[in-house]
Amino acid sequence: MSEIAALIRQLRIKSGAAKRLWKENTLYRKDTVDLQLKLDKMIADGAEEWDLKNARRLVEESQKMVIDTSVRMGRAVGELRDVVIKARTEPLLAEDNDFLSAEAFLEEAAL
């Protein structure tokens, strides 16, 4: 496999992983907010302690998943950045869709 083909393959793999983790992190963040709102409503309605305990546990687990996916996403974005930097040295990749997509995602992830 040529070096350019290997770079394109790595761009696809790293970009896919970073995008998946980005989406996963976004979903866990939304889930955490929704669960916290549900817990707050249960507290306001005077729900039973057992139900509150379970709702708190769900919120905590969701918060842990946000942290976990953030760490994994940061690692994946870093690896993608390394591959993109290496790919920039190849003039043949300047117009490649996978390369352009990876660069666009890195710009979005930086925000």
PyRosetta script that sets phi, psi and omega in degrees:
from pyrosetta import init, pose_from_sequence

init()
pose = pose_from_sequence("MSEIAALIRQLRIKSGAAKRLWKENTLYRKDTVDLQLKLDKMIADGAEEWDLKNARRLVEESQKMVIDTSVRMGRAVGELRDVVIKARTEPLLAEDNDFLSAEAFLEEAAL")
pose.set_psi(1, 131.3)
pose.set_omega(1, -179.1)
pose.set_phi(2, -70.8)
pose.set_psi(2, 164.5)
pose.set_omega(2, -177.9)
pose.set_phi(3, -65.3)
pose.set_psi(3, -36.7)
pose.set_omega(3, 179.8)
pose.set_phi(4, -67.4)
pose.set_psi(4, -42.7)
pose.set_omega(4, 178.1)
pose.set_phi(5, -63.5)
pose.set_psi(5, -38.2)
pose.set_omega(5, 178.2)
pose.set_phi(6, -66.4)
pose.set_psi(6, -39.3)
pose.set_omega(6, 177.4)
pose.set_phi(7, -64.6)
pose.set_psi(7, -42.8)
pose.set_omega(7, 178.6)
pose.set_phi(8, -62.4)
pose.set_psi(8, -42.9)
pose.set_omega(8, 178.1)
pose.set_phi(9, -61.2)
pose.set_psi(9, -45.6)
pose.set_omega(9, 179.2)
pose.set_phi(10, -65.0)
pose.set_psi(10, -37.4)
pose.set_omega(10, 176.8)
pose.set_phi(11, -60.7)
pose.set_psi(11, -44.1)
pose.set_omega(11, 179.1)
pose.set_phi(12, -63.0)
pose.set_psi(12, -47.0)
pose.set_omega(12, -177.4)
pose.set_phi(13, -64.7)
pose.set_psi(13, -52.6)
pose.set_omega(13, -176.9)
pose.set_phi(14, -65.7)
pose.set_psi(14, -39.2)
pose.set_omega(14, 179.3)
pose.set_phi(15, -65.9)
pose.set_psi(15, -44.0)
pose.set_omega(15, 178.6)
pose.set_phi(16, -61.3)
pose.set_psi(16, -43.2)
pose.set_omega(16, 180.0)
pose.set_phi(17, -65.3)
pose.set_psi(17, -43.9)
pose.set_omega(17, -179.3)
pose.set_phi(18, -65.1)
pose.set_psi(18, -42.1)
pose.set_omega(18, 179.5)
pose.set_phi(19, -65.6)
pose.set_psi(19, -40.1)
pose.set_omega(19, 179.1)
pose.set_phi(20, -63.0)
pose.set_psi(20, -45.1)
pose.set_omega(20, 179.8)
pose.set_phi(21, -67.4)
pose.set_psi(21, -34.6)
pose.set_omega(21, 176.5)
pose.set_phi(22, -61.1)
pose.set_psi(22, -47.6)
pose.set_omega(22, -179.9)
pose.set_phi(23, -64.4)
pose.set_psi(23, -44.0)
pose.set_omega(23, 179.1)
pose.set_phi(24, -59.4)
pose.set_psi(24, -45.1)
pose.set_omega(24, -180.0)
pose.set_phi(25, -62.4)
pose.set_psi(25, -42.8)
pose.set_omega(25, 178.8)
pose.set_phi(26, -61.5)
pose.set_psi(26, -42.6)
pose.set_omega(26, 179.7)
pose.set_phi(27, -66.0)
pose.set_psi(27, -41.0)
pose.set_omega(27, 178.4)
pose.set_phi(28, -66.2)
pose.set_psi(28, -36.8)
pose.set_omega(28, 177.1)
pose.set_phi(29, -62.9)
pose.set_psi(29, -44.5)
pose.set_omega(29, 179.0)
pose.set_phi(30, -64.6)
pose.set_psi(30, -43.2)
pose.set_omega(30, 179.7)
pose.set_phi(31, -61.1)
pose.set_psi(31, -40.5)
pose.set_omega(31, 179.0)
pose.set_phi(32, -62.3)
pose.set_psi(32, -44.0)
pose.set_omega(32, 178.9)
pose.set_phi(33, -63.4)
pose.set_psi(33, -44.9)
pose.set_omega(33, -179.8)
pose.set_phi(34, -62.4)
pose.set_psi(34, -44.0)
pose.set_omega(34, 179.8)
pose.set_phi(35, -65.7)
pose.set_psi(35, -37.4)
pose.set_omega(35, 178.5)
pose.set_phi(36, -65.9)
pose.set_psi(36, -40.3)
pose.set_omega(36, 176.8)
pose.set_phi(37, -62.8)
pose.set_psi(37, -41.4)
pose.set_omega(37, 178.2)
pose.set_phi(38, -63.1)
pose.set_psi(38, -43.3)
pose.set_omega(38, 178.1)
pose.set_phi(39, -62.4)
pose.set_psi(39, -45.2)
pose.set_omega(39, 179.2)
pose.set_phi(40, -60.1)
pose.set_psi(40, -39.8)
pose.set_omega(40, 178.2)
pose.set_phi(41, -66.0)
pose.set_psi(41, -40.7)
pose.set_omega(41, 179.1)
pose.set_phi(42, -63.0)
pose.set_psi(42, -40.5)
pose.set_omega(42, 178.8)
pose.set_phi(43, -64.3)
pose.set_psi(43, -44.1)
pose.set_omega(43, -179.7)
pose.set_phi(44, -64.6)
pose.set_psi(44, -33.4)
pose.set_omega(44, -179.3)
pose.set_phi(45, -83.9)
pose.set_psi(45, -5.8)
pose.set_omega(45, 178.3)
pose.set_phi(46, 75.0)
pose.set_psi(46, 43.3)
pose.set_omega(46, -179.5)
pose.set_phi(47, -66.8)
pose.set_psi(47, 163.9)
pose.set_omega(47, 180.0)
pose.set_phi(48, -67.0)
pose.set_psi(48, 152.7)
pose.set_omega(48, -177.0)
pose.set_phi(49, -60.1)
pose.set_psi(49, -37.7)
pose.set_omega(49, -179.8)
pose.set_phi(50, -62.2)
pose.set_psi(50, -43.7)
pose.set_omega(50, 178.5)
pose.set_phi(51, -65.3)
pose.set_psi(51, -40.0)
pose.set_omega(51, 179.0)
pose.set_phi(52, -64.9)
pose.set_psi(52, -40.5)
pose.set_omega(52, 179.7)
pose.set_phi(53, -61.0)
pose.set_psi(53, -45.1)
pose.set_omega(53, 179.2)
pose.set_phi(54, -66.3)
pose.set_psi(54, -39.0)
pose.set_omega(54, 178.7)
pose.set_phi(55, -65.8)
pose.set_psi(55, -40.3)
pose.set_omega(55, 177.0)
pose.set_phi(56, -63.5)
pose.set_psi(56, -40.6)
pose.set_omega(56, 178.8)
pose.set_phi(57, -61.5)
pose.set_psi(57, -41.8)
pose.set_omega(57, 178.3)
pose.set_phi(58, -63.0)
pose.set_psi(58, -41.8)
pose.set_omega(58, 178.4)
pose.set_phi(59, -62.4)
pose.set_psi(59, -44.8)
pose.set_omega(59, 179.9)
pose.set_phi(60, -62.7)
pose.set_psi(60, -43.3)
pose.set_omega(60, 178.9)
pose.set_phi(61, -63.5)
pose.set_psi(61, -40.6)
pose.set_omega(61, 178.8)
pose.set_phi(62, -65.0)
pose.set_psi(62, -39.7)
pose.set_omega(62, 177.4)
pose.set_phi(63, -64.3)
pose.set_psi(63, -38.3)
pose.set_omega(63, 177.4)
pose.set_phi(64, -64.0)
pose.set_psi(64, -37.5)
pose.set_omega(64, 179.0)
pose.set_phi(65, -69.1)
pose.set_psi(65, -33.3)
pose.set_omega(65, 176.0)
pose.set_phi(66, -62.1)
pose.set_psi(66, -45.8)
pose.set_omega(66, 179.8)
pose.set_phi(67, -63.5)
pose.set_psi(67, -45.9)
pose.set_omega(67, -178.5)
pose.set_phi(68, -61.5)
pose.set_psi(68, -47.2)
pose.set_omega(68, -179.4)
pose.set_phi(69, -68.6)
pose.set_psi(69, -30.7)
pose.set_omega(69, 176.5)
pose.set_phi(70, -63.9)
pose.set_psi(70, -43.7)
pose.set_omega(70, 179.1)
pose.set_phi(71, -64.5)
pose.set_psi(71, -47.8)
pose.set_omega(71, -179.6)
pose.set_phi(72, -65.1)
pose.set_psi(72, -37.6)
pose.set_omega(72, 178.2)
pose.set_phi(73, -65.5)
pose.set_psi(73, -42.2)
pose.set_omega(73, 177.9)
pose.set_phi(74, -59.6)
pose.set_psi(74, -41.4)
pose.set_omega(74, 178.0)
pose.set_phi(75, -64.9)
pose.set_psi(75, -44.1)
pose.set_omega(75, -178.8)
pose.set_phi(76, -66.0)
pose.set_psi(76, -39.6)
pose.set_omega(76, 178.7)
pose.set_phi(77, -66.3)
pose.set_psi(77, -38.9)
pose.set_omega(77, 177.0)
pose.set_phi(78, -61.8)
pose.set_psi(78, -43.8)
pose.set_omega(78, 178.2)
pose.set_phi(79, -64.9)
pose.set_psi(79, -40.6)
pose.set_omega(79, 177.8)
pose.set_phi(80, -63.5)
pose.set_psi(80, -41.5)
pose.set_omega(80, 179.0)
pose.set_phi(81, -59.6)
pose.set_psi(81, -42.5)
pose.set_omega(81, 178.8)
pose.set_phi(82, -61.0)
pose.set_psi(82, -42.6)
pose.set_omega(82, -179.9)
pose.set_phi(83, -68.1)
pose.set_psi(83, -39.2)
pose.set_omega(83, 179.3)
pose.set_phi(84, -64.7)
pose.set_psi(84, -41.4)
pose.set_omega(84, 178.4)
pose.set_phi(85, -61.9)
pose.set_psi(85, -42.4)
pose.set_omega(85, 178.1)
pose.set_phi(86, -65.9)
pose.set_psi(86, -37.9)
pose.set_omega(86, -178.6)
pose.set_phi(87, -69.8)
pose.set_psi(87, -26.1)
pose.set_omega(87, 179.2)
pose.set_phi(88, -64.3)
pose.set_psi(88, -21.7)
pose.set_omega(88, 179.4)
pose.set_phi(89, -76.8)
pose.set_psi(89, -11.2)
pose.set_omega(89, 179.6)
pose.set_phi(90, -99.2)
pose.set_psi(90, 109.0)
pose.set_omega(90, -177.7)
pose.set_phi(91, -64.1)
pose.set_psi(91, -24.9)
pose.set_omega(91, -179.6)
pose.set_phi(92, -69.4)
pose.set_psi(92, -20.0)
pose.set_omega(92, -177.8)
pose.set_phi(93, -90.4)
pose.set_psi(93, -3.3)
pose.set_omega(93, -175.2)
pose.set_phi(94, -57.2)
pose.set_psi(94, -31.0)
pose.set_omega(94, -177.9)
pose.set_phi(95, -110.4)
pose.set_psi(95, 7.8)
pose.set_omega(95, -179.3)
pose.set_phi(96, -71.2)
pose.set_psi(96, 135.1)
pose.set_omega(96, -177.7)
pose.set_phi(97, -62.5)
pose.set_psi(97, -39.8)
pose.set_omega(97, 179.8)
pose.set_phi(98, -64.4)
pose.set_psi(98, -40.3)
pose.set_omega(98, 178.4)
pose.set_phi(99, -65.4)
pose.set_psi(99, -46.9)
pose.set_omega(99, -179.5)
pose.set_phi(100, -64.5)
pose.set_psi(100, -38.4)
pose.set_omega(100, 177.9)
pose.set_phi(101, -65.3)
pose.set_psi(101, -41.4)
pose.set_omega(101, 179.2)
pose.set_phi(102, -65.5)
pose.set_psi(102, -42.2)
pose.set_omega(102, 177.5)
pose.set_phi(103, -63.7)
pose.set_psi(103, -41.2)
pose.set_omega(103, 179.2)
pose.set_phi(104, -63.3)
pose.set_psi(104, -40.6)
pose.set_omega(104, 178.6)
pose.set_phi(105, -65.2)
pose.set_psi(105, -40.0)
pose.set_omega(105, 179.2)
pose.set_phi(106, -62.2)
pose.set_psi(106, -38.3)
pose.set_omega(106, 177.3)
pose.set_phi(107, -64.9)
pose.set_psi(107, -41.3)
pose.set_omega(107, 178.7)
pose.set_phi(108, -66.7)
pose.set_psi(108, -40.6)
pose.set_omega(108, -178.3)
pose.set_phi(109, -69.3)
pose.set_psi(109, -25.8)
pose.set_omega(109, -179.7)
pose.set_phi(110, -72.2)
pose.set_psi(110, -20.2)
pose.set_omega(110, -178.9)
pose.set_phi(111, -75.0)
pose.dump_pdb("model.pdb")
